[in-house]
């Protein structure tokens, strides 16, 4: 009697577990939203534009970080603001905020 009850219980647990997929679906490696052959050139050009903006943002951030580090090595302190980096000729000009906003798109 106990073995029959155990077998029924084990069988129902196995059936319940087999019917549901507990793992979430794997994320798609393709970043496009449409996937249409007709929109592929537009999607490609959009991806190129975003990559270029992202590269500009990375270069700007890297150059600012390097300028701050050089200032710190030379002066023994961090600059008070970006204007001080321009005055001391560590960067040619303060990066324009519109470039940062475009790079976030």
C-alpha positions in Angstrom: 0.0 0.0 0.0 2.8 2.4 0.9 4.7 1.6 -2.3 1.6 2.2 -4.4 1.1 5.6 -2.8 4.7 6.4 -3.3 4.6 5.4 -7.0 1.5 7.5 -7.6 3.1 10.5 -5.9 6.4 10.1 -7.7 4.6 9.7 -11.0 2.4 12.8 -10.5 5.5 14.8 -9.6 7.3 13.6 -12.7 4.3 14.5 -14.9 3.9 17.9 -13.4 7.6 18.6 -13.8 7.6 17.5 -17.4 4.7 19.7 -18.5 6.3 23.0 -17.6 9.4 24.7 -19.0 10.9 26.5 -16.0 13.8 28.0 -17.8 13.3 31.4 -19.6 13.8 31.4 -23.4 17.3 32.0 -24.5 17.9 35.6 -25.6 18.2 36.2 -29.2 21.7 37.1 -30.5 20.2 39.1 -33.4 19.6 42.7 -32.2 17.3 43.6 -35.1 13.7 44.1 -34.3 12.1 43.6 -37.7 14.2 41.0 -39.4 12.8 41.7 -42.8 14.9 41.5 -45.9 13.4 44.8 -47.1 14.5 46.7 -44.0 17.9 45.1 -43.7 19.8 48.0 -45.3 18.1 50.5 -43.1 18.7 48.4 -40.0 22.4 48.0 -41.0 22.9 51.7 -41.6 21.2 52.5 -38.2 23.5 50.0 -36.5 26.5 51.7 -38.1 25.4 55.1 -37.0 24.9 53.9 -33.4 28.3 52.2 -33.4 29.9 55.4 -34.7 28.2 57.5 -32.0 29.2 55.0 -29.4 32.8 55.1 -30.6 32.9 58.9 -30.4 31.6 58.8 -26.9 34.2 56.2 -25.9 37.0 58.3 -27.4 35.8 61.5 -25.7 35.6 59.7 -22.4 39.0 58.1 -22.8 40.7 61.4 -23.7 39.1 63.2 -20.7 40.2 60.4 -18.4 43.7 60.5 -19.8 43.8 64.3 -19.5 42.7 64.1 -15.8 45.3 61.5 -15.1 48.1 63.5 -16.7 47.0 66.6 -14.8 47.0 64.6 -11.6 50.6 63.3 -12.3 51.8 66.8 -13.1 50.1 68.8 -10.4 49.6 66.2 -7.7 45.8 66.8 -7.5 42.7 66.5 -9.7 41.5 69.5 -11.6 38.7 71.6 -10.1 36.7 71.5 -13.3 37.1 70.9 -17.1 37.9 74.6 -17.6 41.1 74.1 -15.7 42.1 71.3 -18.1 41.5 73.7 -21.0 43.5 76.5 -19.4 46.4 74.2 -18.7 46.2 72.9 -22.3 45.5 69.3 -21.4 42.5 69.3 -23.7 41.8 71.7 -26.6 38.2 72.5 -25.6 35.4 71.2 -23.3 33.4 68.5 -25.2 30.1 69.8 -26.4 27.1 68.3 -24.5 25.2 67.8 -27.7 27.8 65.2 -28.8 27.2 63.3 -25.6 23.4 63.4 -26.1 23.7 62.1 -29.6 26.0 59.4 -28.5 23.4 58.1 -26.1 20.9 57.4 -28.8 
